[in-house]
Amino acid sequence: MQQVLSSIGWGYIFLLFLVSAGFFLGIQKGKYVLKGMIMALYVLALLFPLIPSELLLGAGRAPEEAFLIKGGVLALLWIILSFLLSRKYLVRDDDSVWWEVLLLSALYAGFFTVLLVGTAPAGALNSDLTGVPPDNLKFFSDPYAIWWQVLPILGIILL
């Protein structure tokens, strides 16, 4: 059992969890809830850098601890903003198609992962912490990060 748990890329499981949770929420409540969650990510992307790091971290934290604290605060603020921005859409939306919901959930999962990777200090994203080799995270860092930031807004507009 220990060998199985140590060979799993937990970063990939986290990304799969985000996509599947968004897909099931979108199927249950409709694609407008996912659109509200994506808009909450854009608001969070603008507001999160304005929060002083000293307020979140204090002094003398290791890079791994700093990444986990910032990532936890980012996720908590995203949940709160998602609830506030998509609260009027919590009624069932009957015109949702499964492939639109799947596409929107993949876009928000990629965008959230880009924001999460962006909060990491240098040296914090090693394979011991995330379970993913740092080379595999290149898809969520420069120059691909700009695509993960542009494509969700196009998904909101076009879907």
Secondary structure as GFF3:
##gff-version 3
##sequence-region A 1 159
A	DSSP	alpha_helix	2	7	.	.	.	ID=ss1
A	DSSP	alpha_helix	10	29	.	.	.	ID=ss2
A	DSSP	alpha_helix	31	47	.	.	.	ID=ss3
A	DSSP	three_ten_helix	48	50	.	.	.	ID=ss4
A	DSSP	alpha_helix	53	57	.	.	.	ID=ss5
A	DSSP	alpha_helix	63	85	.	.	.	ID=ss6
A	DSSP	three_ten_helix	87	89	.	.	.	ID=ss7
A	DSSP	alpha_helix	98	118	.	.	.	ID=ss8
A	DSSP	alpha_helix	127	130	.	.	.	ID=ss9
A	DSSP	three_ten_helix	134	140	.	.	.	ID=ss10
A	DSSP	alpha_helix	145	158	.	.	.	ID=ss11
###
